[in-house]
Amino acid sequence: MERHIEEDEVRSSADLRIRKSQHSVLSRKFVEVMTKYNEAQVDFRERSKGRIQRQLEITGKKTTDEELEEMLESGNPAIFTSGIIDSQISKQALSEIEGRHKDIVRLESSIKELHDMFMDIAMLVENQVCGWLSMSLFTTVLCTDQLLLPCLP
């Protein structure tokens, strides 16, 4: 009986170590994937910003990096229309700029959503590990109780 309890305790301890190891590996891989994804999104945003700036310059509107960032952060694509003359080329450029702006806004939204998902997963994983630890503690207490019960008068 005592040997059986000790084997169960060793088995649950080994199981806990395996789960911790798997959790650690998966967490590292998840962080690596998230980092690569974030780098790709930042790269896309920077390329899109450069393209928008070039298109604004083509239409005759000179902007600084700060002005461009302010335009992008405002969330209003109508800002791009100021100072642009009415010509077929300008209209097409304006349409492309507004489309790029919408893409950047959607990209920013997806980054925020992805961050929220990452935080949710981290919280779930943390809760799961705490559950495993409390389960192991509960099993140890039960085994100890069963071992000590015969010793009591």
C-alpha positions in Angstrom: 0.0 0.0 0.0 2.8 2.4 1.0 4.8 1.5 -2.1 1.8 2.1 -4.3 1.2 5.6 -2.8 4.9 6.5 -3.3 4.7 5.4 -6.9 1.7 7.5 -7.5 3.4 10.5 -5.9 6.5 10.0 -8.1 4.3 9.6 -11.1 2.3 12.8 -10.4 5.6 14.7 -9.7 7.0 13.5 -13.0 3.8 14.4 -14.8 3.9 17.8 -13.3 7.6 18.3 -14.4 6.6 17.2 -17.9 3.7 19.6 -18.0 5.9 22.4 -16.8 8.5 21.6 -19.4 5.9 21.4 -22.2 4.4 24.7 -21.0 7.8 26.4 -21.0 8.6 25.2 -24.6 5.2 26.2 -25.9 5.4 29.6 -24.3 8.8 30.3 -25.8 7.6 29.2 -29.3 4.5 31.3 -28.9 6.5 34.4 -28.0 8.8 33.8 -31.0 5.9 33.5 -33.4 4.3 36.6 -31.8 7.5 38.6 -32.2 7.9 37.6 -35.8 4.2 38.5 -36.5 4.7 41.9 -34.7 7.8 42.6 -36.8 5.9 41.8 -40.0 3.1 44.2 -39.0 5.5 47.0 -38.1 7.4 46.5 -41.4 4.1 46.6 -43.3 3.0 49.8 -41.5 6.3 51.5 -42.2 6.3 50.5 -45.9 2.7 51.7 -46.2 3.5 55.0 -44.5 6.4 55.5 -46.9 4.1 54.8 -49.9 1.5 57.3 -48.6 4.1 59.9 -48.1 5.4 59.4 -51.7 1.9 59.6 -53.0 1.3 62.8 -51.1 4.5 64.3 -52.5 3.5 63.3 -56.1 0.3 65.2 -55.6 2.2 68.3 -54.4 1.7 68.0 -50.7 4.9 67.9 -48.6 4.5 66.4 -45.2 6.9 65.7 -42.3 7.0 62.4 -40.4 5.2 64.0 -37.5 2.4 65.3 -39.8 2.1 61.9 -41.4 1.9 60.1 -38.1 -0.7 62.6 -36.9 -2.8 62.0 -40.1 -2.5 58.2 -39.5 -3.4 58.4 -35.8 -6.4 60.7 -36.4 -8.4 57.9 -38.1 -9.9 60.4 -40.5 -9.0 59.7 -44.2 -10.5 63.0 -45.2 -7.4 64.8 -43.8 -5.5 63.6 -46.9 -7.7 65.7 -49.1 -6.5 69.1 -47.9 -4.5 70.9 -50.6 -4.9 68.3 -53.3 -6.0 69.7 -56.6 -8.9 68.1 -58.5 -7.4 66.1 -61.4 -7.8 62.5 -62.4 -4.3 61.6 -61.2 -4.9 63.4 -57.8 -8.2 61.6 -57.3 -6.6 58.2 -58.0 -3.7 59.0 -55.6 -6.1 60.2 -53.0 -8.1 57.0 -53.3 -5.0 54.9 -52.9 -3.9 57.0 -49.9 -7.2 56.6 -48.2 -7.2 52.9 -48.9 -3.7 52.5 -47.4 -4.8 54.5 -44.4 -7.8 52.2 -43.9 -5.4 49.2 -44.2 -3.1 50.7 -41.6 -6.0 51.3 -39.2 -7.2 47.7 -39.7 -3.6 46.5 -39.1 -3.4 48.5 -35.9 -6.7 47.1 -34.8 -5.5 43.6 -35.4 -2.3 44.2 -33.4 -4.4 45.4 -30.5 -6.7 42.4 -30.8 -3.7 40.0 -31.0 -2.2 41.6 -27.9 -5.5 41.1 -26.1 -5.6 37.4 -27.2 -2.0 37.0 -26.1 -2.8 38.4 -22.6 -5.9 36.1 -22.4 -3.8 33.0 -23.3 -1.1 34.0 -20.8 -3.8 34.3 -18.1 -5.3 31.0 -19.0 -1.9 29.3 -19.0 -1.1 30.8 -15.6 -4.5 29.6 -14.2 -3.9 26.1 -15.6 -0.5 25.9 -14.0 -1.9 27.0 -10.7 -4.6 24.4 -11.1 -2.0 21.7 -11.7 0.0 22.8 -8.7 -3.0 22.8 -6.4 -4.1 19.4 -7.7 -0.6 18.0 -6.9 -0.7 19.5 -3.5 -4.1 18.0 -2.9 -2.9 14.6 -4.0 0.1 14.8 -1.7 -2.1 15.8 1.3 -4.4 12.8 0.6 -1.5 10.4 0.3 0.0 11.8 3.6 -3.3 11.5 5.3 -3.6 7.8 4.2 -0.1 7.1 5.4 -0.5 8.7 8.8 -4.1 7.4 9.5 -2.9 3.9 10.6 -0.3 5.5 12.9 -3.0 7.3 14.9 -4.2 5.6 18.1 
